[in-house]
């Protein structure tokens, strides 16, 4: 899973339909840190091109027996944030 949306980069440039994915997950049941990288496109990511921007986010995961895995929980969390509210799953 990944997300797609137009983003404003910290450099002031805009990336139309950027490919946004969780690249790393670390932590424990009390707090998960996810590294979210934005790429020009899925094709650029698949082709080995570097990311445009990286941001870190923290959330408290569910460890219930029926909970989604931590990566899926990360995407659910991201979509609760204002900056990702209009992101499309891809």
CORVENWO-V672339 format. One line per field, one symbol per residue. ss: DSSP state (H for helix, E for strand, - for the rest). A space follows every 10 residues. Layout:
ss = ???
//
This chain:
ss = --EEEEEE-- ---EEEEEEE EEEEEEEE-- EEEEEEEEE- -HHHHH---- --EEEEEEE- ---------H HHHHHHHH-- -HHH---EE-
//
